[in-house]
Amino acid sequence: MIDSLFLSASNHLLAQSGWARKRLQPHAGRTARLDLPPVGAIDFSISSDGHLAQWTSDESPDVLLRLTVGQLPQALTEGMEAVMRQVRIEGNAEFADALGFVFRHLRWDLEEDLSRVVGDIAAHRLVETGRQLSEQGRRAISNASGNLIEYLVEEEPLLVSRTALPAFASEIAELRDAVARLDKHVERVARRC
């Protein structure tokens, strides 16, 4: 099931991106395996038109891509480029480079898909509204985290600010030295008794 979902989604994105299919066409017939522990592996090959096709064989694939499932949520927050930096690739260098480039730069044209359902103008407005809401959400999270940090540093000092850190480290060193001196003084007094 995950195989068909991956192939369908990838081919949908490839259908929207002629440049990506052209990049993969020279590698038609080559095979790859996307290893996603603990879920399993997805085997695929490149068709003559640059799309992905299902592939099953006992032979080793030309390229092996390894990625843990736990790294996939990173795509939602940081994009596919961040996820692709975590992928370990083995095998044919040219084919691996083409796959890596395509997966790093492949983007979903949501507006194009929405326009088929609601029309061009409505799709454009929906996507633009979604972008604005997303940006406002990011700003709100950034502002809230900044406010929380300021509160924890200034109002309820549970954290130390970067500017105060050197002075704090110096005070700790002085305290350590004072405790060491006191310890030696206690030892001398104890020896006299």
N, C-alpha and C positions, 0 to 999 in steps of 0.2 A: 504494500500500500504506500509506504513512504517513497518507494522507487517511482511509482506513477505520479505521485504528488510533486516530487522534485522535478521529474521530466516535464510534466505539464506546465509547472510554473516557470521553469527555465526556458522552455520553448515559447511560452507566451512572451517573455521578455525578449528573447532572441527575435521573434517575429516583429517586434517594435523597433529593433536595432539592427539595421542592415550592416552597419560597420562591424558588429560583433560576428555576424554570420560569415562575412567576408574574411574575417581574421581566423575563423575556425575551418573554413572550406579546404584550405591546403592540407588539413590534417584528417580529411575524410577517411573513414575506415579505422582510425586509431581508437584505442580503447582506454578507459580510465575507471578508476574505482575511488569513490568518496567514502572513506572509512569514518564512521561516526559512532565511536564507542560511547555508551553501551548499546545504542539502538541497533547498530549493524552497519552494513555496507551497501552502497548504491553503485551498481555497475552500469556504465553507459558507453556509447561510442558516438562518433561524429558522423552524421549522414552527409551525403554529397552536397546538400543545400545549406550546410552549416548549422543544422539543428542537432539536438541530442536525441539519440535513439537508445532503446533498451538493448542491453547486451548481456548475454549469459554464456559463460564458458568456464572450463577448468583451467584455461591458460592464464598466465599472469597478465595484468593490464600493462599498457605502455606507460601509464602514469598512475601513481598512487597519491591521493590527497588525504591527509589525516587531520581530523578536527574533532574535538570533544563537543558533545551536545551542550555542555555547560557554557561554551563560548558563544553559542548562537544568539542569546538575548542581547549580547553586545551589539549586534547588527541594528537593533531597534534604537539604541541610544547613540551609537557612534558611527553607524553605517557599515557597509560591507567591506570597505577598505580596512577598517580596524580588525574585522574578523579575518580577512585574508592575510593579515600580518601574522596571525596565529597558526595558519595552516602550514603543515609540514608537507613538502612536495618531493616525491622521489620518481625517478624514471627519465624518459626522453626529455631533454632540456628544452628543445624548441616547442614541443607540444605542451609541456608544463608551463612554459612562459606564455603561450597563447591562452591557455585555460586561465591562468592566474590573472592575466590582463583583462580578459573578458569578464570574469567573475568580479574583479575589483571595480570595474567601470560600468557594469550593467545596471541600469536604473529602470524602475517601473514608471511608465508614463500614465499616471492615474487619470490625468485630465482626458487623455485620449480614450481610455476605457469608459469613463463616466459620460463622455460626449455621445457615445452610442446609446446610452440609456436615457439621459435627460436633455441632450442637445448641447451644442458648443458653448453657448453663453452661460447656461446654468452650470455646466461642468467647470468652466473657467472660474465662475464666482465661488462655487463650492470648494475648489482646490485652493483658491486665494484665501478664502475664509479659514480653511483648515490650516494653511501656513501661518496666518496671523494668530490664530488661537494657539498653535504650537509655539510660536515665538513668544507670545505673552506668557504661556505656561513656563517656558524656560526662564524668562526674565523673573517671573514670580518666584520660582524655585531658587534662582540665584540670589534674589533680594532676601528671601526668607533665610537662606543659609548664611548670608552675610550678617543679617540681623541677629541670628542665633549665635554666631561666632562672636560678634561684638558684645552681646549680652554675657556670654560665658567668659569673656576676657575682661570686660569693664565692670559690669553690674554685679555679677555673681562669679567672682574670679575662680573658676575651675580650670581655666586654661591660661597660659602665659603667652603674651604677645611676642612677636619676633623681635621687636625693638627692646623689650624688657628681658629677653632671654639671656643675653651676655651678662647683665648685671645680676640676674638671678643665679646664673652659673658661678659667678664670682662670689656671691654670698654663700652659696653651698660649699665652695672650696674653703672659704674662711671658716665656716662652721665646722667642716671636717677637720681642719688644722687645729681649731680651738678644742674640739673633742679629743683629738690625739694628745694635745698638750695636757689637758685635764686628766686623761687616762694615765699619762706618765707621772703626773704629780700624785695621783692616787696611789700608784705603784710605789713611789718613793716614801710616801707617808705610811703605807702598809708595811714596808720593809723596816722602818724605824720602830714600829710597834712590836 
